[in-house]
Every structure is written in C-alpha cells, then in structure tokens.
Amino acid sequence: MQTFYSFTQFFNAVSLAHPNVTTFTIGDIYEVDLAKQTLFPLCHLIPNSVTIGDGIMTYNITLMVMDRVADVTQDSSGEFNELLKNYKTVSNIHDVWNSTLLTLNDIISYVQRNAQAMEYEILLDSVCTPFQERFDNLLAGWQATININVGNPSDACVILISDVQAAGGTPGC
C-alpha cells in the first residue's frame, strides 16, 4: 500500500538520483534554510492536497527545482565554459533557468515513463512556471503543479464497528 511516506520517499530518491540535485526537501518552502550555500541545487516538494476516491488517491503537489543566481564577471577567460551564448546578462539567470527546467523535466518524465512499478500516474500535462528572487534571496528556478494518481487498496475493514454501533445503537441489541 502506498503511504504518504512512500510517496515522498519515492520523490526523494528520484530527485537525489538526478546529477543536478544536491538536496531534497518537503513541506513549507519558508521553513527550508534557503540562505545556506551548500544546499543547491535544491528540489522541493510541497504537498497541496490529496483527493481520496474509490481505489485511487490523487496527490496534488508543487515540485520546485532551484539554484543560486550569481553575477557574471568579465574576469572569466571562458576556459571552462565552452558554450557560446549570443546574449549578455549581468547574472547567470538564463543558465539557472535552463538547468533547473531540464532537471524538472527529467524528474517529471521519469515519473511519467518509468514509475509504473510504483503505481504512479501523472494526470494531464504539467505546467512549469519560472521564478526569480521569490524568497528574498538570490534563488531562481522552475515550479510545476502536478496531479498524481496512486492506487488506494485500503478499505473500511480496518475499522472494527458493527452497523448497529455506527448507527448509534448499542452492541447486542
């Protein structure tokens, strides 16, 4: 049976298996120490809601991938950066948006194509939205709100109560 623990552990494992994710966190984004430099790139999962249906639980989550934005200096010789760009900016914001979107795409694609054994199914297409300096720091990246179906084999057999008791009567009447 899939639990919230197994759901979040799955995303933790998939995210940390990506070469562009150093840290995975869950919960309120404002409780994460975003000022630490050692955390990045970071993947963060925010659980928004769960809809419980007949045999299915649908998780609605926001998945964020972010990294630090740094100023670009003219001191660079280009020795370690072979990529030639036809635009000039004062920061590496385009690089951060590029790498974090690719990372988010890889994670979503993995869940869509390879997670059948884990019984996860992404519903509809995922819409990704960029952000920059949203958290009063030099972070930028992308976030996606995703609906994921997970099998729910639980039933009412766990609750040991008779129909009489459930109706407010006393047992044995």
PyMOL commands that set and color helices and strands:
alter all, ss='L'
color gray80, all
select helices_A, chain A and resi 4-17+29-31+93-114+116-118+156-158+163-166
alter helices_A, ss='H'
color red, helices_A
select strands_A, chain A and resi 23-26+42-52+56-68+120-132+139-151
alter strands_A, ss='S'
color yellow, strands_A
deselect
rebuild
show_as cartoon
